[in-house]
Amino acid sequence: MSMTQVKTASVFGTVDLTGLDGQLSEPERQLVREVRTMVDEHIRPNIAGWYERAVFPREIVPEMAKLGLLGMHLQGYGCAGRSAVDYGLAASELEAGDSGLRTFVSVQGSLAMSAIHKHGSEEQKQTWLPGMAKGEIIGCFGLTEPTAGSDPASMATHAVRDASGDWVLNGAKRWIGLATIADVAIIWAQTGEPGDARGVRGFIVPTNTPGFTAVAIEPKLSMRASVQCDITLADVRLPAEAILPEDSAIGLKGPFACLNEARYGIIWGAMGAARDSFDEVLRYSGERLQFGTPLSGFQLTQAKLADMALEINKGYLLALQIGRAKDAGTLDPTMISVGKLNNCREAIKIAREAREMLGGNGITLDYSPLRHANNLESVRTYEGTDEIHTLILGRKLTGIGAFTASGK
Ligand code: TGC
């Protein structure tokens, strides 16, 4: 029996059965190598400890900033101005390390910085973005609430303008990444009648504003090397210029435009976690002998590896198609739902399968697949659950919205 493993020069590794590598330019491959080196040097040696102790390693932020990963696809204001595909490739490498670390880049760049970049005034951009790109200012993005998750239109947080012209915010947000370590929060609040989606507006809230408090949600069984929080807003008083003034920010299309960016990164990130799970179990099954044979010599093992590789190749091809469309300006948000739904669903199956193939060893932190699978529980839930993305596709296909029992 041959134990030969096919050597590949592909940046995607052995799993590349479809010439994925050939779809990338040399600068794109170089970016993959750089981010992977950072992950190998700074994340892999420490991730099990961070995960076990449930700490977000702040010391990683300057390393990410050094590579231009914070707001990397934004133009100007100290941001790297890279392409959507570049951003996706970086997200994939980071999430091969851990979803929690990719989530940091996503919340900072795709949500908080993106909100200011898309919807902010020139002064707001100059004030906040350069420091955020350097990682000196950390941001968070408050949309979800304790009773408004999939349905942000039902948010209860409201902002009222008083006689002095100030805005006064009251309410609560939940599952907000980074809030306890953030210097600034983008808070979405109702300014009109309850339930009026077009009355939703975004506010830039320095987190040291009186009345703003954030508390980490713990203990968690997922995304442990990251921080998700409850925010309370009790008479948080802001000057008139704290509002995101652009027309693009009026109504829920404001936060949704940012969610598109974060959802896009997840399409790639989930495949990074899947690929790392695959690499781990491919290596293990080549070394682990049972009945005198490496596990990878068993047909059942090969069938599992082949199925995993099929889905990883399809997932990356999908991500690349969506990324190229984003760069070409032809992206429709429905395509993001296709990618987020498919790649999260397949990635979690792959991580779970890999855990099973590792046997008892798979339940320890010495191996990545169960950590990835646990993380992917969060990834498939935030930024639109499987159900929400399924219904977005259902609406696109049929023309009928089925988000509520009444069909609205
Ligand atoms: P509807 O209320 O009718 O639409 C409101 C406005 O938004 C527009 N829109 C979009 N625009 C751009 N991109 C998208 N993907 C958009 N989706 C909707 C829409 O055209 C409309 O514009 P306008 O000009 O007419 O006012 O909403 P809908 O019927 O289109 O959508 C319904 C539904 C269920 C799909 C939507 O509500 C949805 O996507 N729900 C899921 C929300 C979600 O993903 N929540 C998770 C957020 S994650 C979080 O808050 C934590 S931050 C992450 C972290 O900190 O770690």
Residues whose N, C-alpha, C, O or C-beta is under 5 A from the ligand:
A	BS01	TGC	V107 F141 L143 T144 G149 S150 D151 P152 A153 W175 I176 G177 A197 G251 L252 K253 F256 A257 N260 P333 Y382 E383 G384 I388 F403
